[in-house]
């Protein structure tokens, strides 16, 4: 049956048969175009300079395009300079203005070259889509230059006149920048971030600012992202964990200068309570120097220990409040003999490497002191009232989720919790067992409720608080798909030297995914094609130097955490992966550690060729366009039989 009301609304945009026919023709033509190029990144971990370089260079693809177009005409040095211009136009324009007494001829030649690249990378898009990626004030001019047939004499004069005028009126530099941005935007059609934007590296805030500029980006939350989201939503254990990790990696600039988090109360508290404590187990990993908020390592270590102890108290409170988490094995503060300085577990004693706990009452080890409560409230207030953090957390929610199915690819950060015998592991909620997709959906809704839910009744307040509490479980719970381990051995790692009790067993998922049968089972669970589908993960660094590969199960699953963060470079032997899916193939780019000013060409491996070439008709966008065509054809029929009047 026709939905006449819907067709009447559709007729406002297409008021007669001719307009409907024109749109049907247009949409059918788009279906025949090659699909746009999708880029997949994972585990950015605050490495803003390296990540932005990967974006600006399209993971080396732009350099390849330059070689394809100009390889016979330009030297390697000239090609590299053109690539640098596209990556960082402002920087190179400043450099040229200092080097050249008159930049007019250089600008003219550069514009011609950039237009050629633009034509090449825009060839699989409609003119309309290309124009939408250009600032309005330049859209008409760029469109004209892209469409000009410059082989005809009259057209050459027309073409030259446009470029000459742009330079004569002093807009050459600005126009070059527009073309560079257009090349970059056309090379990356859509962007998938498979989790862990935050922590370890110096500036996840700058990574987030870059992502906020993208028109077509989605994020699958990682455990480090959910930790920050939980902190903003008011989970005080997450607040402490975010600060603890920042202290551990010397990220004072991020907290104080980036997000405006007031750390002075923590500094004063740490000095007052731990001023005579060397806190040697809490010295920060200094991978990046702070530019604005330099803090002595000794003070950073005291702050690190102070927030760690508070965090462990709060985590104990959460576990006691939620026995359904089944994390009682993480209640360790009450297993310490504080007089003798040992941890007593399972009848065994483990000496503590740090025995100084001035704020812990052995009779009530999970109770905060008044000073700790005051400090915690100050930190919670800072997180909640940071405007930039508000913006970034909202972006994570509006563009993010626990998982995503995109063009027959299933994207999620960590794992689908499984048992050793290959079944989906489950938790019990309201008497029902949840596993696989239902478990992911449950956690996704909990994260949404923690942020969006307005609680007006006592029942709603409890539901809201449970959702906020769940954000911590998603950080480190045994069956959290974002964590994927049996436990978080934070206490054992910081306060003991026993390797056995420091072990954190990985979820069986990570062994089972060597089997195509397991991968197909997961794809079926999420309604993704077994024949065409893939899983894309992050979370676990791939140790290339030890022979590990980023693809498993015969190329049906990709783990693309290659260690973009400096903290992982020695372990992995590389500095990150980019998965690239265009109309012709799926390839993986393996990157070297980023060095500013150095051209870094990734090692690119094609892992699957598309035959036949993938068209828009074969994508999720194609499904949507076909539905629009069906609606328009129904509207056309309604015009023909008079059910809807033409205008």
DRENGU-692343 format. One line per field, with one value per residue (C-alpha): residue number from 0; residue in one letter; x, y, z. Coordinates in steps of 0.5 Angstrom, whole numbers, plus 500, padded with zeros to 3 digits. Each point is the difference from the previous one (the first is absolute). Example, Ala and Ser with C-alpha at 12.3 -4.5 7.8 and 13.67 -1.06 7.14 Angstrom:
2
i: (0_1)
aa: (A_S)
east: (525_502)
north: (491_507)
up: (516_498)
REM end
This chain:
647
i: (0_1_2_3_4_5_6_7_8_9_10_11_12_13_14_15_16_17_18_19_20_21_22_23_24_25_26_27_28_29_30_31_32_33_34_35_36_37_38_39_40_41_42_43_44_45_46_47_48_49_50_51_52_53_54_55_56_57_58_59_60_61_62_63_64_65_66_67_68_69_70_71_72_73_74_75_76_77_78_79_80_81_82_83_84_85_86_87_88_89_90_91_92_93_94_95_96_97_98_99_100_101_102_103_104_105_106_107_108_109_110_111_112_113_114_115_116_117_118_119_120_121_122_123_124_125_126_127_128_129_130_131_132_133_134_135_136_137_138_139_140_141_142_143_144_145_146_147_148_149_150_151_152_153_154_155_156_157_158_159_160_161_162_163_164_165_166_167_168_169_170_171_172_173_174_175_176_177_178_179_180_181_182_183_184_185_186_187_188_189_190_191_192_193_194_195_196_197_198_199_200_201_202_203_204_205_206_207_208_209_210_211_212_213_214_215_216_217_218_219_220_221_222_223_224_225_226_227_228_229_230_231_232_233_234_235_236_237_238_239_240_241_242_243_244_245_246_247_248_249_250_251_252_253_254_255_256_257_258_259_260_261_262_263_264_265_266_267_268_269_270_271_272_273_274_275_276_277_278_279_280_281_282_283_284_285_286_287_288_289_290_291_292_293_294_295_296_297_298_299_300_301_302_303_304_305_306_307_308_309_310_311_312_313_314_315_316_317_318_319_320_321_322_323_324_325_326_327_328_329_330_331_332_333_334_335_336_337_338_339_340_341_342_343_344_345_346_347_348_349_350_351_352_353_354_355_356_357_358_359_360_361_362_363_364_365_366_367_368_369_370_371_372_373_374_375_376_377_378_379_380_381_382_383_384_385_386_387_388_389_390_391_392_393_394_395_396_397_398_399_400_401_402_403_404_405_406_407_408_409_410_411_412_413_414_415_416_417_418_419_420_421_422_423_424_425_426_427_428_429_430_431_432_433_434_435_436_437_438_439_440_441_442_443_444_445_446_447_448_449_450_451_452_453_454_455_456_457_458_459_460_461_462_463_464_465_466_467_468_469_470_471_472_473_474_475_476_477_478_479_480_481_482_483_484_485_486_487_488_489_490_491_492_493_494_495_496_497_498_499_500_501_502_503_504_505_506_507_508_509_510_511_512_513_514_515_516_517_518_519_520_521_522_523_524_525_526_527_528_529_530_531_532_533_534_535_536_537_538_539_540_541_542_543_544_545_546_547_548_549_550_551_552_553_554_555_556_557_558_559_560_561_562_563_564_565_566_567_568_569_570_571_572_573_574_575_576_577_578_579_580_581_582_583_584_585_586_587_588_589_590_591_592_593_594_595_596_597_598_599_600_601_602_603_604_605_606_607_608_609_610_611_612_613_614_615_616_617_618_619_620_621_622_623_624_625_626_627_628_629_630_631_632_633_634_635_636_637_638_639_640_641_642_643_644_645_646)
aa: (X_X_X_X_X_X_X_X_X_X_X_X_X_X_X_X_X_X_X_X_X_X_X_X_X_X_X_X_X_X_X_X_X_X_X_X_X_X_X_X_X_X_X_X_X_X_X_X_X_X_X_X_X_X_X_X_X_X_X_X_X_X_X_X_X_X_X_X_X_X_X_X_X_X_X_X_X_X_X_X_X_X_X_X_X_X_X_X_X_X_X_X_X_X_X_X_X_X_X_X_X_X_X_X_X_X_X_X_X_X_X_X_X_X_X_X_X_X_X_X_X_X_X_X_X_X_X_X_X_X_X_X_X_X_X_X_X_X_X_X_X_X_X_X_X_X_X_X_X_X_X_X_X_X_X_X_X_X_X_X_X_X_X_X_X_X_X_X_X_X_X_X_X_X_X_X_X_X_X_X_X_X_X_X_X_X_X_X_X_X_X_X_X_X_X_X_X_X_X_X_X_X_X_X_X_X_X_X_X_X_X_X_X_X_X_X_X_X_X_X_X_X_X_X_X_X_X_X_X_X_X_X_X_X_X_X_X_X_X_X_X_X_X_X_X_X_X_X_X_X_X_X_X_X_X_X_X_X_X_X_X_X_X_X_X_X_X_X_X_X_X_X_X_X_X_X_X_X_X_X_X_X_X_X_X_X_X_X_X_X_X_X_X_X_X_X_X_X_X_X_X_X_X_X_X_X_X_X_X_X_X_X_X_X_X_X_X_X_X_X_X_X_X_X_X_X_X_X_X_X_X_X_X_X_X_X_X_X_X_X_X_X_X_X_X_X_X_X_X_X_X_X_X_X_X_X_X_X_X_X_X_X_X_X_X_X_X_X_X_X_X_X_X_X_X_X_X_X_X_X_X_X_X_X_X_X_X_X_X_X_X_X_X_X_X_X_X_X_X_X_X_X_X_X_X_X_X_X_X_X_X_X_X_X_X_X_X_X_X_X_X_X_X_X_X_X_X_X_X_X_X_X_X_X_X_X_X_X_X_X_X_X_X_X_X_X_X_X_X_X_X_X_X_X_X_X_X_X_X_X_X_X_X_X_X_X_X_X_X_X_X_X_X_X_X_X_X_X_X_X_X_X_X_X_X_X_X_X_X_X_X_X_X_X_X_X_X_X_X_X_X_X_X_X_X_X_X_X_X_X_X_X_X_X_X_X_X_X_X_X_X_X_X_X_X_X_X_X_X_X_X_X_X_X_X_X_X_X_X_X_X_X_X_X_X_X_X_X_X_X_X_X_X_X_X_X_X_X_X_X_X_X_X_X_X_X_X_X_X_X_X_X_X_X_X_X_X_X_X_X_X_X_X_X_X_X_X_X_X_X_X_X_X_X_X_X_X_X_X_X_X_X_X_X_X_X_X_X_X_X_X_X_X_X_X_X_X_X_X_X_X_X_X_X_X_X_X_X_X_X_X_X_X_X_X_X_X_X_X_X_X_X_X_X_X_X_X)
east: (500_502_502_497_502_507_500_496_506_505_496_503_507_497_494_499_501_506_504_499_502_507_501_499_505_505_500_500_506_504_498_505_506_506_499_504_506_499_506_500_505_500_504_502_501_501_506_497_506_501_493_498_506_497_493_504_504_494_505_505_494_501_507_499_495_505_505_494_499_507_505_502_500_503_506_499_502_494_495_502_499_494_497_503_496_493_502_502_498_500_507_503_497_503_507_499_498_507_504_497_500_494_496_495_503_501_492_498_504_498_492_501_503_495_494_503_500_493_497_504_497_493_499_495_496_494_501_495_504_506_497_498_507_502_499_494_504_505_495_498_507_503_494_502_507_499_495_504_503_506_502_496_503_494_500_507_499_494_504_506_496_497_506_504_494_500_508_499_495_505_495_506_502_493_497_506_498_493_503_504_494_496_505_500_493_499_505_497_492_499_503_500_503_500_501_505_501_502_506_508_501_501_493_494_497_503_498_493_500_502_495_495_501_498_494_500_503_497_504_499_502_506_501_504_495_494_505_500_492_499_504_496_494_502_503_505_504_501_502_505_502_501_504_504_502_502_504_503_502_502_494_499_499_494_496_502_501_496_494_501_500_502_506_502_496_503_507_499_496_506_505_497_499_506_505_505_498_505_494_505_495_496_505_497_502_503_498_499_502_494_501_495_500_507_499_506_500_500_494_497_501_497_494_500_500_495_494_502_498_494_498_501_495_495_500_499_494_498_501_496_495_499_501_497_507_503_506_501_507_502_499_507_501_496_505_506_504_502_504_504_500_497_495_496_497_498_504_506_504_503_504_498_505_497_497_499_492_499_492_498_496_502_493_496_505_495_498_503_502_497_506_499_493_501_506_495_494_505_502_493_498_506_498_493_501_506_497_504_499_493_501_504_496_493_504_502_493_497_505_501_498_502_500_498_498_503_500_500_506_499_503_502_506_501_497_493_501_500_501_506_496_498_493_498_501_494_498_493_496_493_500_502_506_503_506_503_496_495_506_503_493_499_507_498_494_503_505_495_495_507_500_493_495_496_498_494_498_504_499_503_506_502_500_504_505_500_502_505_503_500_505_505_499_500_507_503_494_502_494_501_501_504_505_501_504_498_502_504_506_501_502_504_504_501_501_503_506_497_499_495_494_502_497_494_497_497_493_500_497_508_502_493_500_506_494_496_494_500_500_495_496_501_498_493_499_500_497_506_501_505_502_502_500_506_502_504_503_505_502_505_507_502_508_502_507_499_496_493_496_494_495_497_496_502_499_493_502_505_503_503_503_507_503_498_502_507_499_499_506_505_495_497_506_495_496_493_496_495_495_497_494_499_496_506_503_501_507_504_505_505_504_506_501_498_506_498_502_502_497_497_498_496_500_494_497_494_497_493_498_493_497_496_502_495_495_496_494_504_501_495_499_498_495_497_500_496_495_500_499_494_497_501_497_494_499_500_495_496_501_497_494_498_501_505_499_506_502)
north: (500_507_505_506_504_499_500_507_502_498_504_506_499_496_504_497_494_503_502_493_497_504_498_493_500_504_495_494_503_501_492_499_504_496_500_506_498_498_501_496_502_497_502_507_501_507_500_507_501_493_499_507_498_494_504_505_495_495_495_501_500_507_499_494_504_505_495_497_507_503_495_501_508_501_498_496_507_504_494_500_508_499_495_504_506_496_497_507_506_505_498_500_506_504_496_502_508_500_496_504_507_499_494_502_495_494_501_500_493_498_501_496_494_500_501_494_496_502_498_493_499_503_495_495_505_505_507_501_496_504_507_498_499_507_506_504_506_496_494_503_502_493_497_504_498_493_499_504_497_503_497_505_507_504_496_501_507_500_495_504_507_497_498_506_504_496_502_507_501_497_494_495_497_499_497_495_498_499_495_497_499_497_495_498_499_497_495_498_499_497_499_494_501_493_503_502_508_501_499_499_505_508_502_496_507_502_494_501_507_497_495_505_503_494_499_493_496_495_498_493_501_497_499_506_504_498_501_508_499_497_506_505_496_501_493_502_493_502_507_498_495_505_504_494_499_507_500_494_502_508_502_507_504_496_501_507_503_496_499_505_494_504_495_505_497_493_503_503_493_496_505_500_492_497_506_495_494_499_496_497_495_506_504_502_498_506_499_507_506_505_507_504_496_497_496_497_492_500_504_496_493_503_502_494_496_504_499_493_498_504_497_493_502_502_494_496_504_498_493_500_503_496_493_498_502_494_504_498_498_507_502_500_506_495_495_504_499_507_499_495_503_493_498_494_496_493_498_503_507_504_506_507_504_507_499_508_500_506_501_493_498_492_499_504_500_502_507_506_506_506_503_495_501_508_499_495_505_505_496_497_508_501_494_502_508_499_503_497_493_501_501_494_495_503_498_493_499_503_496_494_493_494_497_501_496_504_497_493_502_499_505_500_501_494_494_496_496_493_493_496_495_505_502_508_501_503_504_500_506_500_493_499_498_505_498_502_506_500_502_505_503_500_503_505_503_500_505_504_500_502_507_501_498_505_497_502_494_496_494_505_502_493_498_506_499_493_502_505_494_496_504_498_493_501_503_493_495_493_500_507_499_506_497_493_497_496_506_506_499_507_499_494_504_506_497_493_497_493_498_495_504_506_496_502_494_502_499_493_504_502_493_498_505_496_496_502_496_505_506_498_498_507_503_496_503_507_499_501_495_495_500_507_502_502_502_506_500_504_500_495_502_496_498_500_499_493_498_502_502_505_495_494_494_500_508_500_504_506_502_507_502_501_504_507_502_501_496_494_501_495_495_500_502_505_506_499_497_503_495_503_497_503_498_495_497_500_502_501_505_499_507_502_504_507_505_507_503_493_496_494_495_494_493_498_493_499_494_499_502_502_497_503_507_502_505_505_495_495_504_502_507_496_497_506_503_494_502_507_498_495_506_504_495_499_508_500_495_504_506_496_497_507_498_505_507_503_507)
up: (500_498_506_497_506_498_493_501_504_495_495_503_498_493_498_493_496_496_507_502_494_500_507_498_495_504_506_495_497_507_501_494_503_503_508_504_504_507_505_507_505_507_507_499_507_500_494_497_496_497_499_496_496_498_499_496_495_500_503_494_494_498_499_496_496_498_498_495_497_500_501_493_500_507_504_507_503_497_501_507_501_496_505_506_498_499_507_504_495_505_502_493_497_506_498_493_501_504_495_493_499_496_501_494_495_505_502_493_499_506_499_493_504_505_495_497_506_502_493_502_507_498_494_504_503_497_499_506_505_498_501_507_502_497_504_497_498_496_498_493_498_502_496_494_500_501_494_495_494_500_493_496_499_502_507_501_500_505_504_501_501_506_503_498_503_507_500_498_506_505_501_498_506_503_493_501_507_498_494_505_505_494_498_507_501_493_502_507_498_507_506_506_506_504_507_505_498_507_505_500_494_501_497_499_500_494_496_502_498_493_500_501_494_496_496_500_506_505_506_504_507_503_507_501_497_504_506_498_499_507_503_497_502_507_501_505_499_493_502_504_495_494_505_502_493_498_506_498_493_502_497_504_494_498_506_502_494_495_504_506_505_507_503_505_506_498_500_507_502_498_503_506_501_496_501_503_496_494_496_496_497_497_496_493_493_497_493_498_504_502_497_505_506_502_506_504_499_508_501_494_503_507_496_497_506_503_495_499_507_500_494_503_506_495_495_507_501_493_501_507_497_494_502_493_497_503_501_507_499_499_507_502_505_505_499_502_507_501_506_496_493_497_495_502_495_500_506_497_501_495_503_498_497_503_507_501_500_505_497_501_506_501_503_494_494_495_504_498_504_501_496_494_500_499_495_496_500_497_494_499_499_496_495_500_498_495_494_495_503_500_492_499_505_496_493_503_501_494_495_505_502_503_492_493_494_494_493_502_505_508_504_507_505_504_500_500_507_499_504_498_497_494_503_501_508_504_505_504_500_503_499_493_497_496_495_493_497_505_505_496_499_508_501_494_504_507_497_497_506_504_496_497_505_505_506_503_505_505_495_494_505_502_492_499_505_498_493_502_505_494_496_505_499_492_502_503_501_499_494_498_492_501_505_498_506_506_504_501_505_501_508_499_494_505_507_498_496_499_493_501_503_496_494_496_496_493_498_496_494_498_499_497_495_496_498_494_503_506_496_496_506_503_493_500_507_497_494_495_494_502_492_500_507_504_507_502_507_504_507_500_497_494_502_492_503_503_494_501_494_501_496_503_497_493_500_503_506_501_506_498_507_497_506_498_507_502_506_495_495_503_501_493_495_496_502_498_494_496_496_494_496_493_494_498_506_507_502_507_501_505_502_503_506_499_499_499_493_497_495_502_495_503_498_496_499_496_504_496_493_498_494_497_502_506_498_504_499_504_506_506_496_494_505_502_493_497_506_497_493_502_504_494_495_505_500_492_500_505_495_494_503_504_507_501_496_496_501)
REM end
